[in-house]
Amino acid sequence: MIAYDHDETGREGAKKVAQALWKNTRRVKILEWSSKFPNKYDITDFFVDGHTSADLMKLMDDAPEFGADQLGA
């Protein structure tokens, strides 16, 4: 599970890490912050805002898997 900041730089960084990991593990997920969270939001903000580990697990369960179709994109 990769959880970067909710901004373009974070999404790009998460994709780079996912590409590197996918070559070895073939199972990688990227946590995608919904639009209800502000720009630059991250996992620390999530817990500071009062969310629980169960809330995080739900986001993780719902996260899409990174796949081969995303390697060159």
Helices and strands as residue ranges (DSSP letters): H 8-25, E 28-29, H 43-48, H 53-62, E 65-66, G 68-70
